[in-house]
Amino acid sequence: MPPLLSVEPMTGIEPARREGEALARLTVEDAEKRSVLDWTTPLRHATFYKAVYRPAVLRANRLTPTAKLDPNHSFHSLRHTYASLCLAAGIRPIDIAELWDTGTLRRR
């Protein structure tokens, strides 16, 4: 009887990781040609992460070794990073909130 190839259930995680790494090896120009988005239909969250976000983070790490971006960080965390950098640059929180139009931060 031949040995089992894998005892773990198929999840698709490993193929998705390999695909993301392959996409990250594309040049920026090739990635731009490939990532034309159809804004007339919803973009699935998983599709965005697999085809756009994670490869872009991996590509940024490859092209800018000092970046050291964690590909497991969520896209939403970029929003918080941006806010932190704005605050560090001296931009007032109310101005950041107005840029985002969150409606959750009010002048007192």
N, C-alpha and C positions, 0 to 999 in steps of 0.2 A: 504494500500500500504506500503511495507516495506521501511525503510529509506535507502537512498543511503549510500553505504559504503565509497565512496570517491568521491569528486567532482573535484579532481585534475587529470590531464591526466597521463596516465601510462608512465613513463620515463625509468624505469629500474634502476634508481639511488639508490633507497632504497634497492632492492634486491642485487645489486652489493656491496653496503656498508656492508650489512649483510654477504655476502659471503667473502669479504675481511677480516672482523673481525673474521670469523670462521677460515679462513686460517691462520690468525695471531696467533690463539691459538695453532696451531700445534707446536710440538717441532722442533728444528732446524733440527734434524735428519730426522723426518717425512717430513718436508718441502723439504729437499734435495732429498729424494726419489721421491717425487711427481713432482719436477720441472726439470725433464730431458727434455732438449730442443732439438728439431729436427732442426739442423742447415742447413738442405737441403731445407727447405722451409722458406719463410718470416714469421717473427713473427709480428703479428698485434700489433700496438701501444696500443690499448685498452686492448688486451689480456695480454700484458706484465704488464701494470699498475694494472690490476685487479688480476692477478694470481701470480705475482712475486713482483713487486716494493712496492705497498701499504701494502700487508701483511708483507713484510720484515721490513718496517718502523714501523708498529704497533708492530711486534714481538720485534724489537730492543727496543722500548719504554717499553714493558712489561718486558723484561729481564734486561734492564739497565735503571732504573727509572730516573737517572740523564740525560739521553740522551735528552728527551723532543723534539724529532724530529716531525716536522709538516708533517703529511701524505698527506697534500695537496700541498706540494712543488713538483716541477717537478723533474724528474730524471736528467734533464739537469742542474738544480741548483747545483747538486753535483759537477759538473765540476768546477763551480765558487767557491764553498766552498773549494774544493781541491786546487785551485790556490791561494786563500786567505791564506790558511794554509801554503802552500809552501812559499809564500812571507813572512809570519810572522816568518817562520823558517829560513829565510835568503837566500832562494834559489833565484837566479837571474831570472828575467822575461824571459831573452833569453833562459835560461836552461829549464824553464817550457815550453816555446814555442817549443823547440826542442823535448822535450818529447812527446808533442802532435802533432808535425809536422804540425802545422797550416799553416805555410807559410805566416802568416800575420805580424809577428814581425821580423824585420831584424836588424842585427848589423849595427851600424853607425860608 
